[in-house]
Amino acid sequence: MGGLLAGWFFMATLVTDLGLLQQSVCFYELLGVVNDPAGRLSGVNAAPPLATFAFAALCIAAIAAPSAALFSRRRIASLGYFVPLVLMVAGFALLYAKTSAAHAPVDDSAHSLSAYLARAAAKAAARAGDYAATRISIGAGTYVAFLSCCYLAFRGVRNLRMPRAASSQPSPQGRER
Protein backbone atom coordinates (compact mmCIF):
# COMPACT_ATOMS: atom_id res chain seq x y z
CA MET A 1 0.00 0.00 0.00
CA GLY A 2 3.01 2.25 0.47
CA GLY A 3 3.85 1.86 -3.21
CA LEU A 4 0.36 3.02 -4.11
CA LEU A 5 0.61 6.00 -1.81
CA ALA A 6 3.96 7.02 -3.27
CA GLY A 7 2.95 6.32 -6.88
CA TRP A 8 -0.37 8.14 -6.72
CA PHE A 9 0.47 11.12 -4.53
CA PHE A 10 4.21 11.84 -4.64
CA MET A 11 5.52 10.61 -7.99
CA ALA A 12 4.74 11.81 -11.51
CA THR A 13 2.12 9.80 -13.38
CA LEU A 14 2.23 11.70 -16.67
CA VAL A 15 5.09 13.92 -17.83
CA THR A 16 4.86 16.47 -20.64
CA ASP A 17 8.21 17.54 -22.05
CA LEU A 18 8.04 20.56 -24.36
CA GLY A 19 11.73 21.43 -24.40
CA LEU A 20 12.28 24.07 -21.74
CA LEU A 21 8.88 23.41 -20.18
CA GLN A 22 8.39 20.15 -18.33
CA GLN A 23 5.06 19.56 -16.60
CA SER A 24 4.23 16.54 -14.45
CA VAL A 25 0.90 15.36 -13.11
CA CYS A 26 0.27 12.98 -10.21
CA PHE A 27 -2.45 10.32 -10.35
CA TYR A 28 -4.72 12.10 -7.88
CA GLU A 29 -4.87 15.02 -10.36
CA LEU A 30 -6.09 12.74 -13.17
CA LEU A 31 -9.67 14.01 -13.04
CA GLY A 32 -8.42 17.51 -13.89
CA VAL A 33 -6.54 16.07 -16.86
CA VAL A 34 -9.67 14.26 -18.05
CA ASN A 35 -11.70 17.47 -17.84
CA ASP A 36 -9.10 19.62 -19.64
CA PRO A 37 -6.30 17.50 -21.15
CA ALA A 38 -4.56 20.22 -23.16
CA GLY A 39 -4.72 22.87 -20.46
CA ARG A 40 -3.67 20.63 -17.59
CA LEU A 41 -0.84 18.78 -19.34
CA SER A 42 0.63 22.00 -20.71
CA GLY A 43 0.49 23.66 -17.31
CA VAL A 44 -1.64 26.54 -18.59
CA ASN A 45 -4.72 25.66 -16.53
CA ALA A 46 -4.65 24.44 -12.96
CA ALA A 47 -6.84 21.53 -11.93
CA PRO A 48 -10.09 22.53 -10.21
CA PRO A 49 -9.47 22.18 -6.45
CA LEU A 50 -12.82 20.57 -5.62
CA ALA A 51 -12.45 17.88 -8.31
CA THR A 52 -8.85 17.25 -7.29
CA PHE A 53 -9.84 16.93 -3.62
CA ALA A 54 -12.73 14.57 -4.45
CA PHE A 55 -10.56 12.31 -6.61
CA ALA A 56 -7.78 12.37 -4.00
CA ALA A 57 -10.32 11.22 -1.39
CA LEU A 58 -11.40 8.42 -3.75
CA CYS A 59 -7.75 7.42 -4.16
CA ILE A 60 -7.28 7.29 -0.38
CA ALA A 61 -10.39 5.13 -0.06
CA ALA A 62 -9.06 2.82 -2.79
CA ILE A 63 -5.72 2.52 -0.97
CA ALA A 64 -7.56 1.65 2.25
CA ALA A 65 -9.91 -0.86 0.60
CA PRO A 66 -7.51 -3.85 0.77
CA SER A 67 -7.34 -3.51 4.55
CA ALA A 68 -11.00 -4.58 4.72
CA ALA A 69 -9.81 -8.17 4.29
CA LEU A 70 -7.70 -7.82 7.43
CA PHE A 71 -10.67 -6.86 9.59
CA SER A 72 -13.33 -9.12 8.12
CA ARG A 73 -13.57 -12.90 8.03
CA ARG A 74 -15.85 -12.92 5.00
CA ARG A 75 -14.23 -13.98 1.74
CA ILE A 76 -15.99 -11.20 -0.15
CA ALA A 77 -13.79 -8.71 1.72
CA SER A 78 -10.86 -9.99 -0.35
CA LEU A 79 -12.35 -8.18 -3.34
CA GLY A 80 -11.05 -4.99 -1.74
CA TYR A 81 -7.62 -5.96 -3.04
CA PHE A 82 -8.86 -5.30 -6.59
CA VAL A 83 -10.19 -1.77 -5.95
CA PRO A 84 -6.89 0.09 -6.62
CA LEU A 85 -6.33 -1.77 -9.89
CA VAL A 86 -9.89 -1.11 -11.03
CA LEU A 87 -9.57 2.59 -10.19
CA MET A 88 -6.27 2.88 -12.05
CA VAL A 89 -7.50 1.05 -15.16
CA ALA A 90 -10.78 2.98 -15.19
CA GLY A 91 -8.99 6.32 -14.79
CA PHE A 92 -6.62 5.69 -17.68
CA ALA A 93 -9.39 4.24 -19.85
CA LEU A 94 -11.43 7.39 -19.26
CA LEU A 95 -8.42 9.55 -20.11
CA TYR A 96 -7.80 7.56 -23.28
CA ALA A 97 -11.44 7.81 -24.34
CA LYS A 98 -11.50 11.55 -23.70
CA THR A 99 -8.25 12.36 -25.50
CA SER A 100 -8.61 10.04 -28.48
CA ALA A 101 -12.13 11.09 -29.48
CA ALA A 102 -12.62 13.16 -32.61
CA HIS A 103 -12.96 16.86 -31.91
CA ALA A 104 -15.70 17.79 -34.33
CA PRO A 105 -17.34 16.00 -37.24
CA VAL A 106 -16.47 17.54 -40.59
CA ASP A 107 -18.56 16.99 -43.72
CA ASP A 108 -16.08 15.89 -46.39
CA SER A 109 -18.62 16.15 -49.20
CA ALA A 110 -19.42 19.86 -48.68
CA HIS A 111 -17.77 22.28 -51.12
CA SER A 112 -18.24 25.63 -49.44
CA LEU A 113 -15.51 27.88 -48.04
CA SER A 114 -16.57 27.19 -44.46
CA ALA A 115 -16.37 23.41 -45.04
CA TYR A 116 -12.89 23.83 -46.54
CA LEU A 117 -11.76 25.87 -43.52
CA ALA A 118 -13.31 23.34 -41.13
CA ARG A 119 -11.41 20.48 -42.82
CA ALA A 120 -8.15 22.46 -42.71
CA ALA A 121 -8.67 23.24 -39.01
CA ALA A 122 -9.46 19.59 -38.24
CA LYS A 123 -6.29 18.44 -40.02
CA ALA A 124 -4.20 21.06 -38.20
CA ALA A 125 -5.69 20.03 -34.85
CA ALA A 126 -5.01 16.37 -35.60
CA ARG A 127 -1.37 17.12 -36.46
CA ALA A 128 -0.95 19.25 -33.34
CA GLY A 129 -2.52 16.48 -31.25
CA ASP A 130 -0.20 13.90 -32.78
CA TYR A 131 2.81 16.10 -31.98
CA ALA A 132 1.62 16.67 -28.43
CA ALA A 133 1.07 12.94 -27.92
CA THR A 134 4.73 12.28 -28.72
CA ARG A 135 5.75 14.71 -25.96
CA ILE A 136 3.73 13.01 -23.20
CA SER A 137 5.32 10.09 -21.40
CA ILE A 138 4.36 7.83 -18.55
CA GLY A 139 6.02 8.78 -15.29
CA ALA A 140 7.63 6.55 -12.69
CA GLY A 141 4.60 6.87 -10.43
CA THR A 142 2.49 4.96 -12.93
CA TYR A 143 4.91 2.03 -12.93
CA VAL A 144 5.27 1.94 -9.14
CA ALA A 145 1.51 2.18 -8.60
CA PHE A 146 0.71 -0.39 -11.29
CA LEU A 147 3.15 -2.92 -9.82
CA SER A 148 1.64 -2.30 -6.39
CA CYS A 149 -1.88 -2.79 -7.80
CA CYS A 150 -0.85 -6.05 -9.45
CA TYR A 151 0.69 -7.29 -6.20
CA LEU A 152 -2.47 -6.44 -4.27
CA ALA A 153 -4.65 -8.11 -6.92
CA PHE A 154 -2.46 -11.22 -6.69
CA ARG A 155 -2.94 -11.27 -2.92
CA GLY A 156 -6.68 -10.89 -3.44
CA VAL A 157 -6.78 -13.85 -5.81
CA ARG A 158 -4.74 -15.89 -3.36
CA ASN A 159 -7.10 -14.99 -0.50
CA LEU A 160 -10.16 -15.86 -2.57
CA ARG A 161 -8.73 -19.23 -3.57
CA MET A 162 -7.57 -20.17 -0.08
CA PRO A 163 -9.67 -22.82 1.67
CA ARG A 164 -11.78 -21.56 4.49
CA ALA A 165 -10.29 -21.55 7.96
CA ALA A 166 -10.85 -24.59 10.17
CA SER A 167 -13.05 -22.58 12.51
CA SER A 168 -15.64 -22.03 9.79
CA GLN A 169 -16.01 -25.77 8.99
CA PRO A 170 -18.62 -27.83 10.83
CA SER A 171 -17.55 -29.41 14.09
CA PRO A 172 -16.86 -33.17 14.22
CA GLN A 173 -19.81 -33.75 16.59
CA GLY A 174 -22.24 -32.75 13.83
CA ARG A 175 -20.99 -35.48 11.46
CA GLU A 176 -22.51 -38.93 11.43
CA ARG A 177 -20.34 -42.00 11.77
C-alpha positions in Angstrom: 0.0 0.0 0.0 3.0 2.2 0.5 3.9 1.9 -3.2 0.4 3.0 -4.1 0.6 6.0 -1.8 4.0 7.0 -3.3 3.0 6.3 -6.9 -0.4 8.1 -6.7 0.5 11.1 -4.5 4.2 11.8 -4.6 5.5 10.6 -8.0 4.7 11.8 -11.5 2.1 9.8 -13.4 2.2 11.7 -16.7 5.1 13.9 -17.8 4.9 16.5 -20.6 8.2 17.5 -22.0 8.0 20.6 -24.4 11.7 21.4 -24.4 12.3 24.1 -21.7 8.9 23.4 -20.2 8.4 20.1 -18.3 5.1 19.6 -16.6 4.2 16.5 -14.4 0.9 15.4 -13.1 0.3 13.0 -10.2 -2.4 10.3 -10.4 -4.7 12.1 -7.9 -4.9 15.0 -10.4 -6.1 12.7 -13.2 -9.7 14.0 -13.0 -8.4 17.5 -13.9 -6.5 16.1 -16.9 -9.7 14.3 -18.1 -11.7 17.5 -17.8 -9.1 19.6 -19.6 -6.3 17.5 -21.1 -4.6 20.2 -23.2 -4.7 22.9 -20.5 -3.7 20.6 -17.6 -0.8 18.8 -19.3 0.6 22.0 -20.7 0.5 23.7 -17.3 -1.6 26.5 -18.6 -4.7 25.7 -16.5 -4.6 24.4 -13.0 -6.8 21.5 -11.9 -10.1 22.5 -10.2 -9.5 22.2 -6.5 -12.8 20.6 -5.6 -12.5 17.9 -8.3 -8.9 17.2 -7.3 -9.8 16.9 -3.6 -12.7 14.6 -4.5 -10.6 12.3 -6.6 -7.8 12.4 -4.0 -10.3 11.2 -1.4 -11.4 8.4 -3.7 -7.7 7.4 -4.2 -7.3 7.3 -0.4 -10.4 5.1 -0.1 -9.1 2.8 -2.8 -5.7 2.5 -1.0 -7.6 1.7 2.3 -9.9 -0.9 0.6 -7.5 -3.8 0.8 -7.3 -3.5 4.5 -11.0 -4.6 4.7 -9.8 -8.2 4.3 -7.7 -7.8 7.4 -10.7 -6.9 9.6 -13.3 -9.1 8.1 -13.6 -12.9 8.0 -15.9 -12.9 5.0 -14.2 -14.0 1.7 -16.0 -11.2 -0.2 -13.8 -8.7 1.7 -10.9 -10.0 -0.3 -12.3 -8.2 -3.3 -11.1 -5.0 -1.7 -7.6 -6.0 -3.0 -8.9 -5.3 -6.6 -10.2 -1.8 -6.0 -6.9 0.1 -6.6 -6.3 -1.8 -9.9 -9.9 -1.1 -11.0 -9.6 2.6 -10.2 -6.3 2.9 -12.0 -7.5 1.1 -15.2 -10.8 3.0 -15.2 -9.0 6.3 -14.8 -6.6 5.7 -17.7 -9.4 4.2 -19.8 -11.4 7.4 -19.3 -8.4 9.6 -20.1 -7.8 7.6 -23.3 -11.4 7.8 -24.3 -11.5 11.6 -23.7 -8.3 12.4 -25.5 -8.6 10.0 -28.5 -12.1 11.1 -29.5 -12.6 13.2 -32.6 -13.0 16.9 -31.9 -15.7 17.8 -34.3 -17.3 16.0 -37.2 -16.5 17.5 -40.6 -18.6 17.0 -43.7 -16.1 15.9 -46.4 -18.6 16.2 -49.2 -19.4 19.9 -48.7 -17.8 22.3 -51.1 -18.2 25.6 -49.4 -15.5 27.9 -48.0 -16.6 27.2 -44.5 -16.4 23.4 -45.0 -12.9 23.8 -46.5 -11.8 25.9 -43.5 -13.3 23.3 -41.1 -11.4 20.5 -42.8 -8.2 22.5 -42.7 -8.7 23.2 -39.0 -9.5 19.6 -38.2 -6.3 18.4 -40.0 -4.2 21.1 -38.2 -5.7 20.0 -34.9 -5.0 16.4 -35.6 -1.4 17.1 -36.5 -0.9 19.2 -33.3 -2.5 16.5 -31.3 -0.2 13.9 -32.8 2.8 16.1 -32.0 1.6 16.7 -28.4 1.1 12.9 -27.9 4.7 12.3 -28.7 5.7 14.7 -26.0 3.7 13.0 -23.2 5.3 10.1 -21.4 4.4 7.8 -18.6 6.0 8.8 -15.3 7.6 6.6 -12.7 4.6 6.9 -10.4 2.5 5.0 -12.9 4.9 2.0 -12.9 5.3 1.9 -9.1 1.5 2.2 -8.6 0.7 -0.4 -11.3 3.1 -2.9 -9.8 1.6 -2.3 -6.4 -1.9 -2.8 -7.8 -0.8 -6.1 -9.5 0.7 -7.3 -6.2 -2.5 -6.4 -4.3 -4.7 -8.1 -6.9 -2.5 -11.2 -6.7 -2.9 -11.3 -2.9 -6.7 -10.9 -3.4 -6.8 -13.9 -5.8 -4.7 -15.9 -3.4 -7.1 -15.0 -0.5 -10.2 -15.9 -2.6 -8.7 -19.2 -3.6 -7.6 -20.2 -0.1 -9.7 -22.8 1.7 -11.8 -21.6 4.5 -10.3 -21.5 8.0 -10.8 -24.6 10.2 -13.1 -22.6 12.5 -15.6 -22.0 9.8 -16.0 -25.8 9.0 -18.6 -27.8 10.8 -17.6 -29.4 14.1 -16.9 -33.2 14.2 -19.8 -33.7 16.6 -22.2 -32.7 13.8 -21.0 -35.5 11.5 -22.5 -38.9 11.4 -20.3 -42.0 11.8 
